[in-house]
Amino acid sequence: MKTLIEFYDKDILKNIVAPLSLKPQKVVYLYDRGITDMTIFTSLEKCLCRSIPGMVLERYPVDISSVEKIVQQVHHVVDHNGVEGCGMELTGGSELMIIAGFRAGLERGIQLLHTDLLNNCIEDLNTHEVVAEAVRLTLEDFVDAKGARFIGESHAAPMPSRFEAIKEMAMFLFRHLEEWKPTCSFIQTVASKTQPHDLYIESKTKIRMKNGKTVYPAKKVLKEFQRLGFIRNLIMEDGGRVQFSFCSLEDKRYCIGYGVWLELYVYIAAYQSGGFDDVKLGTMIDWDAYDRMTIAGNEIDVIMMERSLPIFVSCKLRNIDTAAINELLIAKKRLGGWFSKGIIVAFTEEKNAQNSGVHKRSRELGIDILDKNDILSDNFMERLVRTVKENDLVSLKWKKV
């Protein structure tokens, strides 16, 4: 196909799947003339040209309230590019745009296509034949097409050789949160008085924080950190002083992060499951790549891709509230739109409180919750994969979101 006509849609997925799958020489977007920010097409061009070098992108505004004017613009595009080798994809855009496009396509005899995003295929509307399988998208495709950009990770993803030690340490901390919380506060406070690249820690065992609270480390927690290779040379005197060295800067970052262990645990489970095309940890996103400013608009704990659909995971080593659910909902809708999934993994017994406000809110918005019982189970990995696979996007269409 030489030229593919698309109706621009606010849902990014509808704008990029067909072009990336069919790989035409030119893509022509017809868009609502009320749109004034043309960086949306710069973003689309960046996304498409990364996979289709040399592709040409054109755009034309239309009056979306007039079927006749939309038809006329389609005719103009077809006449300019030639009927032969010209096709139109009718998935995005408003209802009138799709109606007008179908009518104009029949009048000019061009190929009319529709993308079934849930079944990952592109069909010919006249013959009902599958003309192409939908390409598997990456997280970079979404980010580029949205006009956003990755600006780093809050935590570097661990090497697979460290997975088992991290999982074992995380489970130990989950089972000893009462000791881990003051220990983490102790390590954070002492480490804050050292240089960023210093690995050596020495302090009195009991210290007073700025809020006046006295904290001290739990010996069993520090011993477990040493046994699993996160710290070394631990010396801890009863009622006296404590000293040790972190094994690496990354280990230092892990040991001063109270909630990072749940993020790591979920990341490793998703990675090791083999059920996802891509998994990212602690991703920071700048939502406007073209405003000449680098601002982290969101940090998403774990992002996964499953059959070209992004899954956004928020990890909370505590109870959750409606604010946490709303935060996740905004992030997933902003990048993935309707064709995305959201999961909160929280150290709470929320699922046992079926009538709680938080649980009710999550069900209404299609956000799944994995709770304390799931985290501590022997098959957390399987529960995570099952939660993603069983998340029914079709049913969400009629949710009050």
C-alpha positions as CSV (number, residue, x, y, z in Angstrom):
1,M,0.0,0.0,0.0
2,K,1.4,3.4,-1.0
3,T,-1.0,5.7,0.9
4,L,-3.0,5.0,4.0
5,I,-5.7,7.5,5.1
6,E,-6.3,7.7,8.9
7,F,-8.7,9.7,11.0
8,Y,-6.8,11.1,13.9
9,D,-8.0,9.9,17.3
10,K,-7.2,11.0,20.9
11,D,-6.5,7.4,21.6
12,I,-2.9,7.0,20.5
13,L,-3.2,3.2,19.8
14,K,-5.8,3.9,17.1
15,N,-3.4,6.2,15.3
16,I,-0.3,4.0,15.1
17,V,-1.2,0.3,14.9
18,A,-2.4,0.2,11.3
19,P,0.5,2.3,9.9
20,L,3.1,0.3,11.8
21,S,1.5,-2.9,10.6
22,L,0.9,-2.1,6.9
23,K,4.0,0.1,6.5
24,P,2.7,2.4,3.7
25,Q,5.0,4.9,2.0
26,K,2.7,7.8,3.1
27,V,0.2,8.2,5.9
28,V,-2.4,11.0,5.6
29,Y,-4.2,12.1,8.8
30,L,-7.5,13.9,8.7
31,Y,-8.0,15.7,12.0
32,D,-10.5,17.9,13.7
33,R,-9.8,21.5,12.7
34,G,-10.3,22.5,16.3
35,I,-6.9,20.9,17.1
36,T,-4.2,23.6,17.3
37,D,-1.2,21.8,18.8
38,M,0.6,20.4,15.7
39,T,3.3,18.7,17.8
40,I,0.9,15.7,18.0
41,F,1.8,15.0,14.4
42,T,5.5,15.6,15.0
43,S,5.2,12.9,17.7
44,L,3.4,10.5,15.3
45,E,6.0,11.1,12.7
46,K,8.8,10.3,15.1
47,C,7.0,7.1,16.2
48,L,6.3,5.9,12.6
49,C,9.6,6.9,11.0
50,R,11.5,4.9,13.6
51,S,10.0,1.7,12.2
52,I,9.3,3.0,8.6
53,P,12.3,5.0,7.4
54,G,11.5,7.5,4.7
55,M,7.7,7.4,5.4
56,V,5.9,10.7,4.5
57,L,3.3,12.1,6.9
58,E,0.6,14.6,5.7
59,R,-2.2,16.1,7.6
60,Y,-5.4,18.0,6.7
61,P,-8.0,19.6,8.9
62,V,-11.7,18.8,8.5
63,D,-15.0,20.1,9.9
64,I,-16.0,17.1,11.9
65,S,-19.6,18.3,12.1
66,S,-20.1,18.1,8.4
67,V,-20.3,14.7,6.6
68,E,-20.2,16.5,3.2
69,K,-17.0,18.4,4.0
70,I,-15.3,15.3,5.3
71,V,-16.2,13.4,2.1
72,Q,-14.9,16.3,0.0
73,Q,-11.6,16.2,1.8
74,V,-11.3,12.4,1.4
75,H,-11.9,12.8,-2.3
76,H,-9.2,15.4,-2.5
77,V,-6.7,13.2,-0.8
78,V,-7.6,10.2,-3.0
79,D,-7.4,12.4,-6.2
80,H,-4.0,13.7,-5.1
81,N,-2.6,10.3,-4.4
82,G,-4.4,8.1,-6.9
83,V,-7.0,5.5,-6.3
84,E,-4.6,2.6,-7.0
85,G,-2.6,1.8,-3.9
86,C,-4.7,4.1,-1.7
87,G,-6.5,2.7,1.3
88,M,-8.4,4.0,4.3
89,E,-8.5,2.7,7.9
90,L,-11.7,3.3,9.8
91,T,-10.9,2.8,13.5
92,G,-10.2,6.2,14.9
93,G,-11.9,9.5,14.7
94,S,-15.5,10.7,15.5
95,E,-18.6,8.8,14.5
96,L,-19.3,11.3,11.6
97,M,-15.7,11.0,10.4
98,I,-16.1,7.2,10.2
99,I,-19.4,7.5,8.4
100,A,-18.1,10.0,5.9
101,G,-14.9,8.0,5.4
102,F,-16.9,4.9,4.6
103,R,-19.1,6.7,2.2
104,A,-16.2,8.4,0.4
105,G,-14.2,5.2,0.3
106,L,-17.1,3.3,-1.4
107,E,-17.6,6.2,-3.9
108,R,-13.9,6.1,-4.9
109,G,-13.5,2.3,-4.7
110,I,-10.5,2.3,-2.4
111,Q,-9.7,-0.4,0.1
112,L,-11.5,0.1,3.4
113,L,-9.9,-1.4,6.5
114,H,-10.6,-1.8,10.2
115,T,-8.2,-2.7,13.0
116,D,-9.5,-5.1,15.6
117,L,-7.3,-4.0,18.5
118,L,-8.4,-6.8,20.9
119,N,-7.8,-9.6,18.4
120,N,-4.6,-8.0,16.9
121,C,-5.6,-8.0,13.3
122,I,-6.5,-5.7,10.4
123,E,-9.6,-6.7,8.3
124,D,-10.9,-5.6,4.9
125,L,-14.4,-4.3,5.5
126,N,-15.6,-5.4,2.0
127,T,-14.3,-8.9,2.0
128,H,-14.1,-9.5,5.8
129,E,-10.6,-11.0,5.2
130,V,-7.7,-10.5,7.5
131,V,-5.1,-8.5,5.5
132,A,-2.5,-8.2,8.2
133,E,-1.6,-9.2,11.7
134,A,-1.2,-6.2,14.0
135,V,2.4,-5.5,14.9
136,R,3.5,-5.9,18.5
137,L,4.0,-2.4,19.9
138,T,6.7,-1.4,22.4
139,L,6.5,1.1,25.2
140,E,8.7,3.4,23.1
141,D,6.0,3.4,20.4
142,F,3.5,4.7,22.9
143,V,5.8,7.3,24.4
144,D,7.0,8.6,21.0
145,A,3.4,8.8,19.6
146,K,2.2,10.6,22.8
147,G,4.9,13.3,22.5
148,A,6.4,12.2,25.7
149,R,9.8,10.8,26.5
150,F,11.6,8.6,29.0
151,I,13.9,10.6,31.2
152,G,15.4,7.8,33.2
153,E,14.6,5.4,36.0
154,S,14.3,6.0,39.7
155,H,15.9,2.7,40.3
156,A,18.1,0.7,37.9
157,A,16.7,-2.7,37.1
158,P,18.8,-5.4,38.7
159,M,20.8,-8.0,36.8
160,P,19.1,-11.4,36.6
161,S,22.0,-12.8,38.6
162,R,20.7,-10.8,41.6
163,F,17.0,-11.8,41.3
164,E,17.0,-14.6,43.8
165,A,18.8,-12.6,46.5
166,I,16.4,-9.6,46.0
167,K,13.4,-11.8,46.1
168,E,14.5,-13.5,49.3
169,M,15.4,-10.2,50.9
170,A,12.1,-8.6,49.9
171,M,10.1,-11.5,51.4
172,F,12.1,-11.2,54.6
173,L,11.3,-7.5,54.8
174,F,7.6,-8.1,54.0
175,R,7.4,-10.5,57.0
176,H,9.3,-8.1,59.3
177,L,7.9,-4.6,58.4
178,E,7.8,-3.6,62.1
179,E,11.6,-3.9,62.2
180,W,12.2,-2.8,58.6
181,K,10.6,0.6,59.0
182,P,12.8,2.0,61.8
183,T,15.8,0.3,60.3
184,C,15.2,2.0,57.0
185,S,14.8,5.4,58.7
186,F,18.1,4.8,60.5
187,I,20.0,3.9,57.3
188,Q,18.4,6.9,55.4
189,T,19.3,9.4,58.2
190,V,22.9,8.2,58.5
191,A,23.4,7.9,54.7
192,S,22.2,11.4,54.2
193,K,25.2,12.7,56.1
194,T,27.6,11.0,53.8
195,Q,28.7,11.8,50.2
196,P,26.5,10.3,47.5
197,H,29.2,7.8,46.4
198,D,30.3,6.8,49.9
199,L,29.6,3.2,50.7
200,Y,30.9,3.1,54.3
201,I,28.4,3.7,57.2
202,E,29.4,4.3,60.8
203,S,27.1,5.7,63.5
204,K,25.9,5.4,67.0
205,T,23.3,2.6,67.2
206,K,20.6,5.0,68.4
207,I,20.1,8.3,66.7
208,R,17.6,11.1,66.8
209,M,15.8,12.2,63.7
210,K,14.8,15.8,62.9
211,N,11.3,15.1,64.1
212,G,12.7,14.2,67.5
213,K,12.0,10.5,67.2
214,T,14.8,8.0,68.2
215,V,15.4,5.1,65.8
216,Y,17.8,2.3,65.8
217,P,18.5,-0.6,63.3
218,A,17.2,-4.1,63.9
219,K,20.2,-6.5,64.1
220,K,18.3,-9.3,62.3
221,V,17.6,-7.0,59.3
222,L,21.2,-5.9,58.9
223,K,22.4,-9.5,59.3
224,E,20.0,-10.6,56.5
225,F,21.3,-7.7,54.3
226,Q,24.8,-9.0,54.9
227,R,23.9,-12.7,54.3
228,L,22.3,-11.9,51.0
229,G,25.1,-9.6,49.8
230,F,23.7,-6.1,50.1
231,I,26.1,-5.0,52.9
232,R,29.4,-6.4,54.2
233,N,31.7,-6.1,57.2
234,L,28.9,-5.6,59.6
235,I,29.9,-4.7,63.2
236,M,27.1,-4.0,65.6
237,E,27.8,-3.4,69.3
238,D,24.9,-3.7,71.7
239,G,24.0,-0.2,72.8
240,G,27.1,1.2,71.1
241,R,28.0,1.7,67.5
242,V,27.2,0.1,64.2
243,Q,29.3,0.1,61.0
244,F,29.1,-1.6,57.6
245,S,29.7,-1.0,53.9
246,F,27.2,-1.3,51.1
247,C,28.3,-3.7,48.4
248,S,27.5,-1.2,45.6
249,L,25.9,2.1,45.0
250,E,22.8,0.3,43.7
251,D,22.7,-1.8,46.9
252,K,22.9,1.5,48.8
253,R,19.9,2.9,46.9
254,Y,17.9,-0.3,47.6
255,C,18.7,-0.2,51.3
256,I,17.6,3.3,51.8
257,G,14.3,2.8,50.0
258,Y,11.5,1.6,52.2
259,G,9.0,0.7,49.4
260,V,11.5,-0.1,46.6
261,W,11.5,-3.8,47.7
262,L,7.9,-4.2,46.6
263,E,8.7,-2.6,43.2
264,L,11.7,-4.9,42.8
265,Y,9.6,-7.9,43.8
266,V,6.9,-7.1,41.2
267,Y,9.4,-6.3,38.5
268,I,11.2,-9.6,39.0
269,A,8.0,-11.6,39.0
270,A,6.8,-10.0,35.8
271,Y,10.3,-10.5,34.2
272,Q,10.6,-14.1,35.2
273,S,7.1,-15.0,34.2
274,G,7.9,-14.8,30.5
275,G,4.3,-13.6,30.0
276,F,5.1,-10.0,28.9
277,D,6.9,-8.5,25.9
278,D,8.6,-5.8,27.9
279,V,9.0,-4.9,31.6
280,K,10.4,-1.6,32.9
281,L,11.1,-0.6,36.5
282,G,10.7,2.9,38.0
283,T,10.1,4.7,34.8
284,M,10.0,8.5,34.8
285,I,8.2,10.2,32.0
286,D,8.3,13.8,30.7
287,W,4.9,14.2,29.2
288,D,6.0,17.1,26.8
289,A,9.1,16.3,24.9
290,Y,8.9,19.5,22.9
291,D,8.6,22.3,25.5
292,R,12.4,22.5,26.0
293,M,12.0,21.7,29.6
294,T,12.8,18.4,31.4
295,I,10.1,17.8,33.9
296,A,9.2,14.4,35.4
297,G,5.5,14.3,35.2
298,N,5.0,10.8,36.5
299,E,7.0,8.0,37.9
300,I,5.4,4.6,37.2
301,D,6.6,1.8,39.4
302,V,6.4,-1.0,36.9
303,I,5.2,-1.0,33.2
304,M,4.7,-4.1,31.2
305,M,3.5,-4.8,27.7
306,E,1.2,-7.7,26.9
307,R,0.1,-8.2,23.3
308,S,0.8,-4.5,22.5
309,L,-1.3,-3.3,25.5
310,P,0.5,-1.5,28.3
311,I,-0.1,-2.5,31.9
312,F,0.7,0.1,34.6
313,V,1.5,-1.2,38.1
314,S,1.6,0.9,41.2
315,C,3.3,-0.6,44.2
316,K,2.5,0.5,47.8
317,L,4.1,-1.1,50.8
318,R,1.2,0.2,52.9
319,N,-2.5,0.6,52.8
320,I,-4.0,2.4,49.8
321,D,-6.6,5.1,49.4
322,T,-8.7,6.5,46.6
323,A,-5.9,9.1,45.8
324,A,-3.6,6.2,44.9
325,I,-6.2,4.7,42.6
326,N,-6.9,8.0,40.9
327,E,-3.2,8.6,40.4
328,L,-2.8,5.3,38.6
329,L,-5.9,5.8,36.5
330,I,-4.7,9.2,35.2
331,A,-1.3,7.8,34.3
332,K,-2.6,4.8,32.4
333,K,-5.3,6.8,30.6
334,R,-2.8,9.5,29.6
335,L,-0.4,7.1,27.9
336,G,-2.4,4.0,27.1
337,G,-5.9,5.3,26.8
338,W,-8.8,2.8,27.0
339,F,-6.6,0.0,25.7
340,S,-4.5,-0.2,28.8
341,K,-4.7,-1.9,32.2
342,G,-4.0,-0.8,35.7
343,I,-3.0,-2.9,38.8
344,I,-2.2,-1.8,42.3
345,V,0.0,-4.1,44.4
346,A,-0.3,-3.0,48.0
347,F,0.5,-4.4,51.4
348,T,-3.0,-4.2,52.5
349,E,-5.9,-6.6,53.2
350,E,-8.1,-4.5,51.0
351,K,-9.6,-7.3,49.0
352,N,-11.0,-8.8,52.2
353,A,-13.0,-5.6,52.7
354,Q,-15.3,-6.1,49.7
355,N,-17.5,-3.2,50.7
356,S,-14.8,-0.7,51.5
357,G,-14.8,2.6,49.6
358,V,-11.3,1.9,48.1
359,H,-12.3,-1.6,46.8
360,K,-15.6,-0.2,45.4
361,R,-13.7,2.6,43.7
362,S,-11.2,0.3,42.1
363,R,-13.9,-2.0,40.7
364,E,-15.7,0.9,39.2
365,L,-12.6,2.1,37.4
366,G,-11.4,-1.3,36.3
367,I,-8.3,-1.2,38.6
368,D,-7.3,-4.6,40.0
369,I,-5.8,-5.0,43.4
370,L,-3.2,-7.5,44.5
371,D,-3.0,-7.4,48.3
372,K,-0.9,-8.7,51.2
373,N,-2.2,-12.2,50.9
374,D,-1.2,-12.2,47.2
375,I,2.2,-10.8,47.9
376,L,3.0,-13.3,50.6
377,S,1.7,-16.3,48.6
378,D,3.9,-19.0,47.1
379,N,2.5,-18.2,43.6
380,F,2.6,-14.4,43.4
381,M,4.0,-14.6,39.9
382,E,1.1,-16.7,38.7
383,R,-1.4,-14.4,40.4
384,L,0.1,-11.4,38.7
385,V,0.0,-13.0,35.2
386,R,-3.6,-14.2,35.8
387,T,-4.7,-10.8,36.9
388,V,-3.4,-9.3,33.7
389,K,-4.7,-12.0,31.4
390,E,-8.2,-12.1,32.9
391,N,-8.6,-8.3,32.8
392,D,-11.5,-7.9,30.3
393,L,-11.1,-4.7,28.3
394,V,-14.4,-5.2,26.5
395,S,-16.3,-5.0,29.8
396,L,-14.5,-1.8,30.8
397,K,-16.1,-0.1,27.8
398,W,-19.3,0.4,29.8
399,K,-17.7,1.2,33.1
400,K,-18.4,4.6,34.7
401,V,-14.9,5.8,34.1
